[in-house]
Amino acid sequence: MSSHPSASPGSPPQGPGAPAAPRLLDLLRQHIRLLHYSLRTEEAYVHWVRAFVRYHGLRHPSELSGPDIQAFLAWLANERDVAPGTHRQALSALLFLYQKVLRQPVPWIDDIGRPRSQRRLPVVLSVAEVQQLLAALGQPPAHGQQALHGLVGQLLYGTGMRLLEGLRLRVKDIDFDRRALIVREGKGFKDRVVMLPAALEAPLREQLVRAHAVWQADRAQGVAGVHLPQALARKYPRAAESWAWHWVFPHSQLSVDPRTGLRRRHHLLEMNFQRAFKRAVHDAGIHKAASPHTLRHSFATHLLQSGYDIRTVQELLGHADVSTTMIYTHVLRLGGGAVRSPLDAMAPGAFPIAPTSAPTPATLPATPPRDAARYPGVHPPATVRRAREPDAVATACPPCLPPHAIPAAPATRCRPTPSCTAAATSAS
């Protein structure tokens, strides 16, 4: 995108011998890095500012105002049909551009409509589905190379970590003695400690042996060290090449750092794992919109089902507010919780079911046993009482007549029920 040649408003004039003014997107990146935003936020903001400029025919944003932003957001909502979260992200990027980069007043900010937030229930897998998924995820890929996807999937489900938190795990962050994993710079740049599952202790030690072989090969070839956060590379010049800072899940090939341009070893890419996860969901026969983040949702839900308190789950997930963790309590109430449906209280065969063209019972899967905890009182067989045959005179009686209007036959006339007498009384 070719942005406007002039700099932001208020910048000094540029003479013939002065250096060229920075481009708009470069100024945007500088301000984002000045505030220590993540790389993902930088990429998202640059994307939306570029789309905004292209939508208005490559006009400089300093020449545009609130109605132009409103028109762009309306185009996203009406023509592109974006989700509310995407809508809010685009609005945040444009507000950051005008407030932080262009330093323009935004009196029209209150006139811009904001989409209503929608709280969706997360997709959660059952324990059996997680077992099938992890088994399919651990299968070697078609190209025959050794895959780490099965171990990564077990780590995400066993600890509740996000995908990038698991892939960015370093050697120094594994504490086998305390059986703990330290998550560094999670969401919101927060650190936390999660448990190390006993079932993953031996697989992780084997993975460290393979990662150490990759680290030795990089040192022999003189490859630049791994990426270090912030200014640690200047403070500790040899730390990037040390074994303690190496990735637990290194990538098989070298890559170029997008900010420094150095060719170095990166961790396993999340896109590779996402493709393997999607293939494993299909192979396991799971018909749910599951993603790698579904393992985190399943981890929290299964802990709450096991009886752990919500504060403990909140700390393990790294949520700043317990209201975020409360979403999993709504998942536990799916299906009505322990409420028994009135349809289950009916006797078998109480109403006929018309035959359909559905598969025969021999081809249908076996019905799983009912859970006594969710449906109390269902297992004991229901007592079916035989209906009393009506008398001949009672059959001939009108349904809701008062007792004095029924023909005299004390032994055989119908007995007025409470509903019958009440209806007759009200009708009179």
C-alpha positions as CSV (number, residue, x, y, z in Angstrom):
1,M,0.0,0.0,0.0
2,S,1.3,3.4,-0.9
3,S,0.3,5.8,1.9
4,H,0.2,9.6,1.8
5,P,3.7,11.1,1.4
6,S,3.3,13.6,4.2
7,A,3.9,12.7,7.8
8,S,1.4,13.0,10.6
9,P,-0.2,16.5,11.3
10,G,2.1,18.8,13.2
11,S,5.4,17.3,11.9
12,P,8.1,19.8,10.8
13,P,8.4,20.5,7.0
14,Q,10.9,18.3,5.2
15,G,13.5,20.1,3.2
16,P,15.3,18.8,0.1
17,G,18.2,17.3,2.0
18,A,16.1,16.0,4.9
19,P,15.4,12.3,5.2
20,A,12.1,11.1,3.9
21,A,9.2,11.1,6.4
22,P,8.3,7.7,7.7
23,R,5.3,6.1,6.1
24,L,2.0,5.8,7.9
25,L,2.3,2.1,8.5
26,D,5.8,2.5,9.8
27,L,4.6,5.1,12.3
28,L,1.8,2.8,13.3
29,R,4.3,0.0,14.0
30,Q,6.5,2.3,16.0
31,H,3.7,3.4,18.3
32,I,2.5,-0.1,18.8
33,R,6.0,-1.3,19.8
34,L,6.4,1.8,22.0
35,L,3.5,0.5,24.1
36,H,4.8,-3.1,24.1
37,Y,1.8,-4.6,22.2
38,S,2.2,-8.1,21.0
39,L,3.2,-9.0,17.5
40,R,-0.3,-10.4,16.8
41,T,-1.8,-7.1,17.8
42,E,0.6,-5.2,15.5
43,E,-0.3,-7.5,12.6
44,A,-4.0,-7.0,13.2
45,Y,-3.8,-3.2,13.5
46,V,-1.7,-2.9,10.4
47,H,-4.1,-5.1,8.5
48,W,-7.2,-3.0,9.4
49,V,-5.5,0.4,8.8
50,R,-4.4,-0.8,5.3
51,A,-8.0,-2.0,4.6
52,F,-9.4,1.3,5.8
53,V,-7.1,3.3,3.5
54,R,-7.9,1.1,0.5
55,Y,-11.6,1.3,1.1
56,H,-11.4,5.1,0.8
57,G,-9.4,5.1,-2.4
58,L,-5.9,5.4,-0.9
59,R,-6.8,8.7,0.8
60,H,-4.7,9.6,3.8
61,P,-6.6,9.0,7.1
62,S,-5.8,12.6,8.2
63,E,-8.3,13.7,5.5
64,L,-11.0,11.4,6.9
65,S,-13.2,11.6,10.0
66,G,-15.9,9.9,11.9
67,P,-18.5,9.5,9.1
68,D,-15.8,7.8,7.0
69,I,-15.0,5.4,9.8
70,Q,-18.7,4.7,10.3
71,A,-19.0,4.0,6.5
72,F,-16.1,1.5,6.7
73,L,-17.5,-0.3,9.7
74,A,-20.9,-0.4,8.1
75,W,-19.4,-2.0,5.1
76,L,-17.7,-4.6,7.2
77,A,-21.0,-5.4,9.0
78,N,-23.3,-5.4,6.0
79,E,-21.3,-6.4,3.1
80,R,-18.6,-8.6,4.7
81,D,-20.8,-9.9,7.5
82,V,-18.0,-10.0,10.0
83,A,-18.4,-11.2,13.5
84,P,-18.8,-8.7,16.4
85,G,-15.3,-9.5,17.7
86,T,-13.8,-8.7,14.3
87,H,-15.9,-5.5,14.2
88,R,-14.6,-4.4,17.5
89,Q,-11.0,-5.2,16.5
90,A,-11.2,-3.0,13.4
91,L,-12.7,-0.2,15.4
92,S,-9.9,-0.4,18.0
93,A,-7.3,-0.3,15.3
94,L,-8.7,2.9,13.8
95,L,-9.1,4.6,17.2
96,F,-5.5,3.7,17.9
97,L,-4.5,5.3,14.6
98,Y,-6.3,8.6,15.2
99,Q,-5.6,8.9,19.0
100,K,-2.0,7.6,19.2
101,V,-0.4,8.0,15.8
102,L,-2.2,11.0,14.1
103,R,-2.8,12.8,17.5
104,Q,-6.2,14.0,16.2
105,P,-9.2,14.8,18.5
106,V,-12.0,12.3,18.1
107,P,-15.2,14.1,19.1
108,W,-17.2,11.8,16.9
109,I,-16.1,8.7,19.0
110,D,-19.5,8.6,20.8
111,D,-21.4,8.6,17.5
112,I,-19.8,5.4,16.3
113,G,-22.0,2.4,16.8
114,R,-20.4,-0.5,18.6
115,P,-21.6,-4.1,18.2
116,R,-23.2,-5.8,21.1
117,S,-21.0,-8.4,22.7
118,Q,-22.2,-12.0,22.4
119,R,-21.3,-14.6,25.0
120,R,-21.0,-17.9,23.3
121,L,-20.8,-21.3,25.1
122,P,-17.5,-23.0,24.3
123,V,-17.2,-26.3,22.6
124,V,-16.3,-29.0,25.1
125,L,-15.4,-32.6,24.3
126,S,-16.2,-35.5,26.6
127,V,-13.5,-37.6,28.2
128,A,-14.1,-40.4,25.6
129,E,-13.9,-37.9,22.7
130,V,-10.6,-36.5,24.1
131,Q,-9.1,-39.9,24.3
132,Q,-10.1,-40.7,20.7
133,L,-8.8,-37.3,19.5
134,L,-5.4,-37.6,21.2
135,A,-5.0,-41.1,19.9
136,A,-5.7,-39.9,16.3
137,L,-3.4,-36.9,16.9
138,G,-0.5,-39.1,17.9
139,Q,-0.6,-41.0,14.6
140,P,2.4,-40.3,12.4
141,P,1.6,-38.0,9.4
142,A,1.5,-39.2,5.8
143,H,4.9,-37.8,5.0
144,G,6.5,-40.2,7.5
145,Q,8.4,-37.6,9.7
146,Q,8.3,-37.9,13.4
147,A,5.4,-35.7,14.7
148,L,5.2,-33.8,18.0
149,H,1.6,-33.2,17.7
150,G,0.4,-36.0,19.9
151,L,2.6,-34.8,22.8
152,V,1.5,-31.2,22.3
153,G,-2.1,-32.2,22.3
154,Q,-1.6,-34.1,25.6
155,L,0.2,-31.1,27.1
156,L,-2.6,-28.7,26.2
157,Y,-5.3,-30.9,27.6
158,G,-3.3,-31.9,30.7
159,T,-2.4,-28.4,31.7
160,G,-5.0,-26.1,30.2
161,M,-2.4,-24.0,28.4
162,R,-3.2,-22.1,25.2
163,L,-1.7,-23.2,22.0
164,L,1.0,-20.6,21.8
165,E,1.8,-21.0,25.5
166,G,2.5,-24.7,25.0
167,L,4.6,-24.2,21.8
168,R,6.7,-21.4,23.4
169,L,7.6,-23.6,26.3
170,R,11.4,-23.4,27.0
171,V,13.7,-25.9,28.7
172,K,14.2,-23.8,31.8
173,D,10.4,-23.6,32.4
174,I,10.0,-27.3,33.1
175,D,10.5,-28.3,36.8
176,F,10.4,-32.0,37.1
177,D,11.2,-32.0,40.9
178,R,8.1,-29.9,41.7
179,R,6.1,-31.3,38.8
180,A,5.3,-27.8,37.6
181,L,5.4,-25.9,34.3
182,I,5.9,-22.1,34.3
183,V,3.9,-20.3,31.6
184,R,5.9,-17.1,30.6
185,E,4.2,-14.1,29.1
186,G,0.8,-15.6,28.6
187,K,-2.2,-13.6,27.6
188,G,-1.8,-10.1,29.0
189,F,1.9,-10.8,29.5
190,K,1.1,-12.6,32.8
191,D,3.1,-15.6,34.2
192,R,1.5,-18.5,36.0
193,V,2.4,-22.0,37.2
194,V,0.5,-25.1,36.1
195,M,0.8,-28.7,37.0
196,L,3.0,-31.1,35.2
197,P,1.0,-34.3,34.6
198,A,2.7,-37.4,35.8
199,A,1.8,-39.2,32.5
200,L,3.8,-36.6,30.6
201,E,7.0,-36.7,32.6
202,A,8.7,-39.5,30.6
203,P,7.5,-38.2,27.2
204,L,8.8,-34.8,28.0
205,R,12.2,-36.1,29.0
206,E,12.4,-38.0,25.7
207,Q,11.4,-34.8,23.8
208,L,14.1,-32.9,25.6
209,V,16.7,-35.4,24.3
210,R,15.5,-34.8,20.8
211,A,15.5,-31.0,21.3
212,H,19.0,-31.2,22.7
213,A,20.2,-32.9,19.5
214,V,18.7,-30.0,17.5
215,W,20.4,-27.5,19.8
216,Q,23.8,-29.1,19.4
217,A,23.5,-29.1,15.6
218,D,22.6,-25.4,15.6
219,R,25.7,-24.6,17.8
220,A,27.9,-26.6,15.5
221,Q,26.6,-24.8,12.4
222,G,26.8,-21.3,14.1
223,V,23.1,-20.6,13.9
224,A,21.9,-17.5,15.7
225,G,20.3,-18.2,19.0
226,V,16.6,-18.4,19.7
227,H,14.4,-15.3,20.2
228,L,14.6,-13.7,23.6
229,P,11.9,-11.3,25.0
230,Q,12.6,-7.6,25.2
231,A,16.2,-6.6,25.8
232,L,17.5,-9.8,27.4
233,A,19.6,-10.5,24.3
234,R,21.7,-7.3,25.0
235,K,21.7,-7.9,28.8
236,Y,22.8,-11.6,28.4
237,P,24.5,-11.9,25.0
238,R,25.1,-15.7,25.3
239,A,21.6,-16.5,26.7
240,A,20.1,-16.9,23.2
241,E,22.5,-19.7,22.4
242,S,22.2,-21.5,25.8
243,W,20.4,-24.8,26.3
244,A,18.2,-23.3,29.1
245,W,16.5,-20.9,26.7
246,H,16.0,-23.4,23.9
247,W,12.5,-24.4,22.8
248,V,11.1,-27.7,24.0
249,F,9.3,-28.1,20.7
250,P,11.8,-26.7,18.1
251,H,10.8,-26.5,14.5
252,S,12.6,-28.8,12.1
253,Q,13.7,-26.0,9.8
254,L,15.2,-22.5,10.3
255,S,13.1,-19.4,9.8
256,V,13.6,-15.6,9.5
257,D,12.7,-13.4,12.4
258,P,10.1,-10.9,11.1
259,R,11.5,-8.1,13.2
260,T,15.2,-8.6,13.2
261,G,15.7,-10.5,10.0
262,L,18.0,-13.0,11.6
263,R,17.8,-16.6,10.5
264,R,17.3,-18.7,13.6
265,R,15.5,-21.6,15.1
266,H,11.8,-21.0,15.8
267,H,9.4,-23.2,17.8
268,L,6.8,-25.4,16.2
269,L,4.4,-23.4,14.2
270,E,0.8,-23.2,15.4
271,M,-0.5,-23.5,11.8
272,N,1.1,-27.0,11.5
273,F,-0.5,-28.1,14.7
274,Q,-3.9,-26.7,13.7
275,R,-3.8,-28.6,10.5
276,A,-2.9,-31.8,12.2
277,F,-5.6,-31.2,14.8
278,K,-8.3,-30.7,12.2
279,R,-7.2,-33.9,10.5
280,A,-7.3,-35.8,13.9
281,V,-10.9,-34.5,14.6
282,H,-12.0,-36.0,11.3
283,D,-10.2,-39.3,11.8
284,A,-11.6,-39.6,15.3
285,G,-15.2,-39.2,14.0
286,I,-15.9,-36.2,16.2
287,H,-18.7,-34.0,14.7
288,K,-18.1,-30.9,16.6
289,A,-16.5,-27.5,15.7
290,A,-13.4,-28.3,17.7
291,S,-10.1,-26.4,17.6
292,P,-6.9,-26.7,19.7
293,H,-8.5,-24.2,22.1
294,T,-11.2,-26.8,22.7
295,L,-8.7,-28.8,24.7
296,R,-8.4,-25.9,27.1
297,H,-12.2,-25.7,27.4
298,S,-12.4,-29.4,28.1
299,F,-9.6,-29.2,30.7
300,A,-11.6,-26.6,32.7
301,T,-14.9,-28.4,32.3
302,H,-13.6,-31.7,33.4
303,L,-11.9,-30.2,36.4
304,L,-15.2,-28.6,37.5
305,Q,-16.9,-31.9,37.0
306,S,-14.4,-33.6,39.2
307,G,-15.2,-31.3,42.1
308,Y,-12.5,-28.7,42.0
309,D,-13.5,-25.2,43.1
310,I,-13.8,-22.5,40.5
311,R,-11.0,-20.4,42.1
312,T,-8.5,-23.1,41.5
313,V,-9.5,-23.5,37.9
314,Q,-9.3,-19.7,37.5
315,E,-5.7,-19.7,38.6
316,L,-4.7,-22.6,36.4
317,L,-6.3,-20.9,33.4
318,G,-4.8,-17.5,34.2
319,H,-8.1,-15.6,34.1
320,A,-8.0,-12.2,35.6
321,D,-11.7,-12.2,36.5
322,V,-13.6,-15.2,37.8
323,S,-16.5,-14.2,35.6
324,T,-14.5,-15.4,32.6
325,T,-14.2,-18.8,34.3
326,M,-17.9,-18.9,35.2
327,I,-18.7,-19.6,31.5
328,Y,-17.8,-23.3,32.2
329,T,-20.5,-23.5,34.8
330,H,-23.0,-22.8,32.1
331,V,-21.5,-25.7,30.1
332,L,-22.1,-28.0,33.0
333,R,-25.8,-27.2,32.9
334,L,-26.2,-28.2,29.3
335,G,-29.0,-30.6,28.9
336,G,-30.9,-29.4,31.9
337,G,-28.4,-30.6,34.5
338,A,-30.1,-33.1,36.8
339,V,-33.6,-32.1,35.7
340,R,-35.6,-35.1,34.5
341,S,-37.7,-34.6,31.4
342,P,-41.4,-35.3,31.8
343,L,-41.2,-37.4,28.7
344,D,-38.9,-39.9,30.6
345,A,-41.6,-40.3,33.2
346,M,-44.1,-41.8,30.7
347,A,-44.5,-45.5,30.5
348,P,-43.0,-47.3,27.6
349,G,-45.5,-47.6,24.8
350,A,-47.7,-44.8,26.1
351,F,-48.0,-43.3,22.7
352,P,-47.4,-44.8,19.2
353,I,-44.5,-43.7,17.1
354,A,-45.0,-43.8,13.4
355,P,-42.5,-45.8,11.5
356,T,-40.0,-43.8,9.5
357,S,-37.3,-44.5,6.9
358,A,-34.6,-44.5,9.5
359,P,-32.0,-47.2,9.6
360,T,-32.9,-50.5,11.3
361,P,-32.0,-51.0,14.9
362,A,-29.3,-53.4,13.9
363,T,-27.4,-50.6,12.2
364,L,-27.8,-48.1,14.9
365,P,-25.1,-47.6,17.6
366,A,-25.7,-49.0,21.0
367,T,-27.4,-46.6,23.4
368,P,-25.1,-45.6,26.2
369,P,-26.3,-46.3,29.7
370,R,-28.0,-43.5,31.5
371,D,-26.1,-41.6,34.1
372,A,-27.7,-42.0,37.5
373,A,-26.2,-38.7,38.7
374,R,-27.8,-36.7,35.9
375,Y,-31.1,-38.5,35.9
376,P,-31.9,-39.7,39.4
377,G,-34.7,-42.1,39.7
378,V,-34.6,-43.3,36.1
379,H,-33.0,-46.7,36.6
380,P,-35.7,-48.3,38.9
381,P,-38.5,-49.7,36.6
382,A,-41.6,-47.6,36.5
383,T,-44.7,-49.1,38.0
384,V,-47.5,-49.3,35.4
385,R,-51.0,-49.3,36.9
386,R,-53.8,-51.0,34.9
387,A,-56.5,-48.6,33.9
388,R,-59.9,-49.2,35.4
389,E,-62.6,-50.1,32.9
390,P,-65.5,-47.6,32.9
391,D,-69.0,-48.7,33.8
392,A,-71.7,-48.9,31.2
393,V,-73.8,-46.2,32.8
394,A,-70.8,-44.1,33.4
395,T,-69.9,-44.2,29.8
396,A,-73.3,-42.9,28.8
397,C,-73.1,-40.0,31.2
398,P,-72.3,-36.6,29.9
399,P,-68.7,-35.7,30.9
400,C,-69.3,-32.9,33.3
401,L,-72.9,-32.9,34.7
402,P,-73.7,-32.1,38.3
403,P,-74.5,-35.2,40.4
404,H,-78.2,-34.4,40.6
405,A,-78.5,-34.4,36.8
406,I,-77.1,-37.9,36.4
407,P,-79.7,-40.8,36.0
408,A,-80.4,-42.6,39.3
409,A,-78.1,-45.6,39.5
410,P,-76.1,-45.2,42.7
411,A,-74.1,-48.4,42.2
412,T,-73.1,-47.7,38.6
413,R,-73.2,-44.0,37.9
414,C,-69.9,-42.1,37.4
415,R,-68.0,-40.6,40.3
416,P,-67.6,-36.9,40.0
417,T,-63.9,-36.0,40.0
418,P,-62.6,-32.7,41.3
419,S,-62.1,-31.4,37.9
420,C,-65.5,-32.5,36.7
421,T,-67.4,-30.8,39.6
422,A,-65.3,-27.7,39.3
423,A,-66.0,-27.4,35.6
424,A,-69.8,-28.0,36.2
425,T,-69.8,-25.4,39.0
426,S,-68.1,-22.8,36.9
427,A,-70.3,-23.5,33.9
428,S,-73.4,-23.0,36.0
